[in-house]
Amino acid sequence: MFYQPGTTDHNLPHDPFKACVVPRPIGWISTTSPTGVSNLAPYSQFNNLTFDPPYVMFSSNQTVTGERKDTVVNAESTGTFVWNLATWELREAMNMTAQQFPYGVDEFEKAGLSKELSKVVRGVPMVKESPVRFECEYHSTVRLPGNPPMGTVDVVIGKVVAVHIDDRVLTNGLLDVKKTKPIARCGYYQYAVVEDTFEMVIPGMSEDVLYGLEGNARRNGQRAKEGLPKQAEEQLEGAEGL
């Protein structure tokens, strides 16, 4: 099949676009309003952007009434937000927080989740039951125009300033997905759970390229002091986009 979005119809019972880009990490974002009201909501368009320093992003379509989501308003107003890892054990609670409650409703309470206050950014509740959490400082919003009423989207970018990892999900110094069992968004109303992994190392790559793929900020700082040889520059160009 072939179709052009917004121009020709795909002629399928359901739109396939989101089902093509899978699995997508879930941005389970907690914020606080300027008046101190807690908010927690999942966003299926979330990812990391870079590693030194680390940045993440989540995108939030506006509501059917053309309003911006509470999470976006809170992040911009307070300059802070927290990402919480959504796991298999927390799937029902995550799904509960996806409801569009009236402004001022505390989704933590609705989902029966415990709060733990952030340590670096001020006053943002984190999901205590989540094994991995990022405290973030708001950086910027890119607003992409779309078709009404819901097409316009706010892409919110934040700098990660603190990372919380439960020691129980570490194995030999590695974050173990067999222990965290993160869930991811697929197409339609489908989700996936990650329970296993496999490794592939790019053949012929220098250590400079490999530490970048790993996201090793410590090694990146050391390499900046040492200088970058020509060979590594060429290999970095070849590995662009990974």
FIRO-619713 format. One record per residue (C-alpha): residue number from 1; residue in three letters; chain; x, y, z. Coordinates in nm, 4 decimals, padded with zeros to 6 digits, m for minus. Example, Ala and Ser with C-alpha at 12.3 -4.5 7.8 and 13.67 -1.06 7.14 Angstrom:
(1,"ALA","A",(01.2300,m00.4500,00.7800))
(2,"SER","A",(01.3670,m00.1060,00.7140))
//
This chain:
(1,"MET","A",(00.0000,00.0000,00.0000))
(2,"PHE","A",(00.0964,00.3642,m00.0392))
(3,"TYR","A",(m00.0605,00.6854,00.0847))
(4,"GLN","A",(00.0295,01.0494,00.1414))
(5,"PRO","A",(m00.0733,01.1758,00.4859))
(6,"GLY","A",(m00.3172,01.4623,00.4587))
(7,"THR","A",(m00.3504,01.4132,00.0828))
(8,"THR","A",(m00.4692,01.0583,00.0124))
(9,"ASP","A",(m00.6492,00.8058,00.2327))
(10,"HIS","A",(m00.4753,00.4886,00.3531))
(11,"ASN","A",(m00.8077,00.2998,00.3260))
(12,"LEU","A",(m00.7326,00.0907,00.6343))
(13,"PRO","A",(m00.9690,00.0518,00.9319))
(14,"HIS","A",(m00.7157,00.2270,01.1564))
(15,"ASP","A",(m00.4418,00.4804,01.0867))
(16,"PRO","A",(m00.1073,00.2914,01.0605))
(17,"PHE","A",(00.1346,00.5792,01.1214))
(18,"LYS","A",(00.2018,00.5349,01.4940))
(19,"ALA","A",(00.2113,00.1581,01.4538))
(20,"CYS","A",(00.5053,00.1984,01.2155))
(21,"VAL","A",(00.7276,00.3682,01.4739))
(22,"VAL","A",(00.7538,00.1098,01.7512))
(23,"PRO","A",(00.8313,00.0460,02.0254))
(24,"ARG","A",(00.8311,00.3963,02.1726))
(25,"PRO","A",(00.9585,00.4711,02.5255))
(26,"ILE","A",(00.6933,00.6133,02.7542))
(27,"GLY","A",(00.7503,00.9575,02.8968))
(28,"TRP","A",(00.5807,00.9223,03.2349))
(29,"ILE","A",(00.6180,01.2852,03.3358))
(30,"SER","A",(00.5503,01.4311,03.6790))
(31,"THR","A",(00.5237,01.8046,03.7376))
(32,"THR","A",(00.3952,02.0559,03.9878))
(33,"SER","A",(00.1724,02.3511,03.9053))
(34,"PRO","A",(00.2745,02.7036,04.0102))
(35,"THR","A",(00.0235,02.6677,04.2961))
(36,"GLY","A",(00.1731,02.3403,04.4153))
(37,"VAL","A",(m00.0673,02.0841,04.2648))
(38,"SER","A",(00.0959,01.7552,04.1581))
(39,"ASN","A",(00.0433,01.6175,03.8082))
(40,"LEU","A",(00.1437,01.2868,03.6489))
(41,"ALA","A",(00.0801,01.1821,03.2875))
(42,"PRO","A",(00.2314,00.9438,03.0297))
(43,"TYR","A",(00.3408,01.0522,02.6814))
(44,"SER","A",(00.4134,00.7944,02.4121))
(45,"GLN","A",(00.6452,01.0240,02.2175))
(46,"PHE","A",(00.9491,01.0477,02.4434))
(47,"ASN","A",(01.3232,00.9913,02.4050))
(48,"ASN","A",(01.6739,01.0984,02.4977))
(49,"LEU","A",(01.8498,01.3505,02.2746))
(50,"THR","A",(02.2158,01.3491,02.3788))
(51,"PHE","A",(02.4313,01.2313,02.6686))
(52,"ASP","A",(02.6864,01.4968,02.7722))
(53,"PRO","A",(02.5056,01.6697,02.9226))
(54,"PRO","A",(02.1969,01.4461,02.8958))
(55,"TYR","A",(01.8805,01.5923,02.7456))
(56,"VAL","A",(01.5392,01.4320,02.6987))
(57,"MET","A",(01.2230,01.5338,02.5173))
(58,"PHE","A",(00.8544,01.4543,02.5239))
(59,"SER","A",(00.5875,01.5747,02.2857))
(60,"SER","A",(00.2323,01.6575,02.3866))
(61,"ASN","A",(m00.0544,01.7103,02.1457))
(62,"GLN","A",(m00.3046,01.9732,02.2501))
(63,"THR","A",(m00.6495,01.8657,02.3681))
(64,"VAL","A",(m00.9604,01.8263,02.1530))
(65,"THR","A",(m01.0666,02.1703,02.2786))
(66,"GLY","A",(m00.7384,02.3203,02.1531))
(67,"GLU","A",(m00.5789,02.3627,02.4964))
(68,"ARG","A",(m00.2232,02.2787,02.5948))
(69,"LYS","A",(m00.1763,01.9871,02.8337))
(70,"ASP","A",(m00.1205,02.0541,03.2049))
(71,"THR","A",(00.2234,01.8897,03.1913))
(72,"VAL","A",(00.3468,02.1377,02.9323))
(73,"VAL","A",(00.2056,02.4375,03.1176))
(74,"ASN","A",(00.3572,02.3203,03.4471))
(75,"ALA","A",(00.7020,02.2452,03.3005))
(76,"GLU","A",(00.7200,02.5863,03.1353))
(77,"SER","A",(00.5849,02.7705,03.4409))
(78,"THR","A",(00.8071,02.6065,03.7021))
(79,"GLY","A",(01.1088,02.5199,03.4866))
(80,"THR","A",(01.1143,02.1606,03.6105))
(81,"PHE","A",(00.9786,01.8123,03.5460))
(82,"VAL","A",(01.0644,01.4490,03.6257))
(83,"TRP","A",(01.0646,01.1430,03.4011))
(84,"ASN","A",(00.9673,00.8162,03.5706))
(85,"LEU","A",(01.0299,00.4763,03.4105))
(86,"ALA","A",(00.7026,00.2956,03.3363))
(87,"THR","A",(00.7413,m00.0756,03.4088))
(88,"TRP","A",(00.5366,m00.3929,03.3724))
(89,"GLU","A",(00.4467,m00.3858,03.7413))
(90,"LEU","A",(00.3329,m00.0234,03.7133))
(91,"ARG","A",(00.1407,m00.0616,03.3863))
(92,"GLU","A",(m00.2061,m00.0303,03.5392))
(93,"ALA","A",(m00.1085,00.2748,03.7435))
(94,"MET","A",(00.0490,00.4340,03.4360))
(95,"ASN","A",(m00.2682,00.3710,03.2371))
(96,"MET","A",(m00.4776,00.5270,03.5123))
(97,"THR","A",(m00.2734,00.8482,03.4975))
(98,"ALA","A",(m00.3387,00.8723,03.1219))
(99,"GLN","A",(m00.6959,00.9849,03.1904))
(100,"GLN","A",(m00.7700,01.3505,03.1278))
(101,"PHE","A",(m00.8739,01.4518,03.4755))
(102,"PRO","A",(m00.9836,01.8112,03.5424))
(103,"TYR","A",(m00.7034,02.0535,03.6236))
(104,"GLY","A",(m00.6069,02.0290,03.9894))
(105,"VAL","A",(m00.6705,01.6543,04.0274))
(106,"ASP","A",(m00.3718,01.4680,04.1723))
(107,"GLU","A",(m00.3049,01.1648,03.9485))
(108,"PHE","A",(m00.0720,01.0143,04.2096))
(109,"GLU","A",(m00.3688,00.9744,04.4410))
(110,"LYS","A",(m00.5989,00.8464,04.1665))
(111,"ALA","A",(m00.3472,00.5755,04.0707))
(112,"GLY","A",(m00.2536,00.4861,04.4294))
(113,"LEU","A",(00.1111,00.5835,04.3813))
(114,"SER","A",(00.3543,00.7049,04.6456))
(115,"LYS","A",(00.5413,01.0338,04.6124))
(116,"GLU","A",(00.9081,01.1013,04.6716))
(117,"LEU","A",(01.0231,01.4605,04.6365))
(118,"SER","A",(01.2994,01.5441,04.3916))
(119,"LYS","A",(01.6395,01.6209,04.5377))
(120,"VAL","A",(01.7925,01.8691,04.2925))
(121,"VAL","A",(01.5048,02.0433,04.1166))
(122,"ARG","A",(01.2614,02.1964,04.3606))
(123,"GLY","A",(00.9332,02.0480,04.4694))
(124,"VAL","A",(00.8580,01.7923,04.1977))
(125,"PRO","A",(00.7065,01.4615,04.3152))
(126,"MET","A",(00.8564,01.1446,04.1710))
(127,"VAL","A",(00.6912,00.8038,04.1458))
(128,"LYS","A",(00.8516,00.6280,04.4411))
(129,"GLU","A",(00.7677,00.2845,04.3008))
(130,"SER","A",(00.9495,00.3547,03.9733))
(131,"PRO","A",(01.3052,00.2120,03.9699))
(132,"VAL","A",(01.4522,00.4820,03.7412))
(133,"ARG","A",(01.3823,00.8559,03.7498))
(134,"PHE","A",(01.5325,01.1659,03.5866))
(135,"GLU","A",(01.5072,01.5103,03.7447))
(136,"CYS","A",(01.4983,01.7650,03.4634))
(137,"GLU","A",(01.5367,02.1373,03.4192))
(138,"TYR","A",(01.3122,02.2764,03.1473))
(139,"HIS","A",(01.5099,02.3987,02.8468))
(140,"SER","A",(01.2697,02.4925,02.5674))
(141,"THR","A",(00.9526,02.4107,02.3777))
(142,"VAL","A",(00.9237,02.3605,02.0040))
(143,"ARG","A",(00.5615,02.4068,01.8979))
(144,"LEU","A",(00.4828,02.2244,01.5736))
(145,"PRO","A",(00.1655,02.3430,01.3986))
(146,"GLY","A",(m00.0884,02.0801,01.3007))
(147,"ASN","A",(m00.4446,02.0305,01.1905))
(148,"PRO","A",(m00.7163,02.1213,01.4393))
(149,"PRO","A",(m00.8291,02.0307,01.6882))
(150,"MET","A",(m00.5475,01.8055,01.8190))
(151,"GLY","A",(m00.2727,01.8120,01.5557))
(152,"THR","A",(m00.0606,02.0905,01.7037))
(153,"VAL","A",(00.2063,01.9514,01.9354))
(154,"ASP","A",(00.4444,02.0912,02.1977))
(155,"VAL","A",(00.7883,01.9253,02.1983))
(156,"VAL","A",(00.9312,01.9917,02.5437))
(157,"ILE","A",(01.3073,01.9580,02.5952))
(158,"GLY","A",(01.4696,01.9240,02.9354))
(159,"LYS","A",(01.8217,01.8869,03.0713))
(160,"VAL","A",(01.8694,01.5905,03.3055))
(161,"VAL","A",(02.0335,01.7164,03.6238))
(162,"ALA","A",(01.9832,01.4152,03.8522))
(163,"VAL","A",(01.9369,01.0411,03.7966))
(164,"HIS","A",(01.7853,00.7954,04.0443))
(165,"ILE","A",(01.8412,00.4201,03.9915))
(166,"ASP","A",(01.7255,00.1564,04.2381))
(167,"ASP","A",(02.0230,m00.0664,04.3264))
(168,"ARG","A",(01.7957,m00.3700,04.2943))
(169,"VAL","A",(01.7734,m00.3284,03.9153))
(170,"LEU","A",(02.1517,m00.3291,03.8654))
(171,"THR","A",(02.3461,m00.6398,03.7646))
(172,"ASN","A",(02.7260,m00.6179,03.7582))
(173,"GLY","A",(02.7068,m00.2414,03.7222))
(174,"LEU","A",(02.4582,m00.2519,03.4331))
(175,"LEU","A",(02.0965,m00.1429,03.4341))
(176,"ASP","A",(01.9195,m00.4775,03.3879))
(177,"VAL","A",(01.6038,m00.4665,03.1750))
(178,"LYS","A",(01.5228,m00.8197,03.2900))
(179,"LYS","A",(01.4686,m00.6615,03.6310))
(180,"THR","A",(01.3042,m00.3331,03.5314))
(181,"LYS","A",(01.0823,m00.4810,03.2562))
(182,"PRO","A",(01.0114,m00.1428,03.0947))
(183,"ILE","A",(00.6952,m00.1109,02.8906))
(184,"ALA","A",(00.6779,00.0688,02.5584))
(185,"ARG","A",(00.4016,00.2048,02.3387))
(186,"CYS","A",(00.3208,00.0340,02.0115))
(187,"GLY","A",(00.0426,00.1036,01.7634))
(188,"TYR","A",(m00.3271,00.1447,01.8336))
(189,"TYR","A",(m00.3915,00.0363,02.1977))
(190,"GLN","A",(m00.0959,m00.2018,02.2073))
(191,"TYR","A",(00.2026,m00.2039,02.4404))
(192,"ALA","A",(00.5198,m00.4113,02.4601))
(193,"VAL","A",(00.7330,m00.5202,02.7543))
(194,"VAL","A",(01.1113,m00.5555,02.7255))
(195,"GLU","A",(01.2302,m00.8710,02.8970))
(196,"ASP","A",(01.5457,m00.9603,02.7064))
(197,"THR","A",(01.8266,m00.8009,02.5052))
(198,"PHE","A",(02.1043,m00.8951,02.2647))
(199,"GLU","A",(02.4345,m00.7228,02.1914))
(200,"MET","A",(02.5962,m00.6110,01.8688))
(201,"VAL","A",(02.9165,m00.4082,01.8542))
(202,"ILE","A",(02.9955,m00.2218,01.5304))
(203,"PRO","A",(03.3016,m00.3896,01.3773))
(204,"GLY","A",(03.6137,m00.1833,01.3229))
(205,"MET","A",(03.5061,00.1098,01.5375))
(206,"SER","A",(03.7536,00.2942,01.7585))
(207,"GLU","A",(03.6978,00.3337,02.1324))
(208,"ASP","A",(03.6064,00.6975,02.0689))
(209,"VAL","A",(03.3042,00.5939,01.8626))
(210,"LEU","A",(03.2068,00.3135,02.0982))
(211,"TYR","A",(03.2028,00.5318,02.4095))
(212,"GLY","A",(02.9747,00.7718,02.2248))
(213,"LEU","A",(02.7351,00.4914,02.1392))
(214,"GLU","A",(02.7452,00.3835,02.5032))
(215,"GLY","A",(02.6849,00.7402,02.6163))
(216,"ASN","A",(02.9894,00.7543,02.8443))
(217,"ALA","A",(03.0055,01.1154,02.9658))
(218,"ARG","A",(03.3143,01.0534,03.1812))
(219,"ARG","A",(03.5111,00.9225,02.8838))
(220,"ASN","A",(03.3851,01.2095,02.6708))
(221,"GLY","A",(03.5254,01.4583,02.9204))
(222,"GLN","A",(03.8595,01.2813,02.9240))
(223,"ARG","A",(03.8691,01.2710,02.5446))
(224,"ALA","A",(03.8016,01.6442,02.5236))
(225,"LYS","A",(04.1182,01.7050,02.7239))
(226,"GLU","A",(04.3207,01.4648,02.5102))
(227,"GLY","A",(04.2062,01.5925,02.1706))
(228,"LEU","A",(04.0398,01.3999,01.8884))
(229,"PRO","A",(04.2521,01.2214,01.6257))
(230,"LYS","A",(04.1611,01.2338,01.2561))
(231,"GLN","A",(04.0722,00.8630,01.2407))
(232,"ALA","A",(03.8128,00.8998,01.5155))
(233,"GLU","A",(03.6623,01.2029,01.3427))
(234,"GLU","A",(03.6129,01.0004,01.0234))
(235,"GLN","A",(03.4566,00.7082,01.2108))
(236,"LEU","A",(03.2251,00.9391,01.4038))
(237,"GLU","A",(03.0982,01.0744,01.0742))
(238,"GLY","A",(03.0357,00.7175,00.9551))
(239,"ALA","A",(02.8419,00.6301,01.2701))
(240,"GLU","A",(02.6290,00.9452,01.2595))
(241,"GLY","A",(02.2701,00.8845,01.3570))
(242,"LEU","A",(02.3236,00.5755,01.5738))
//
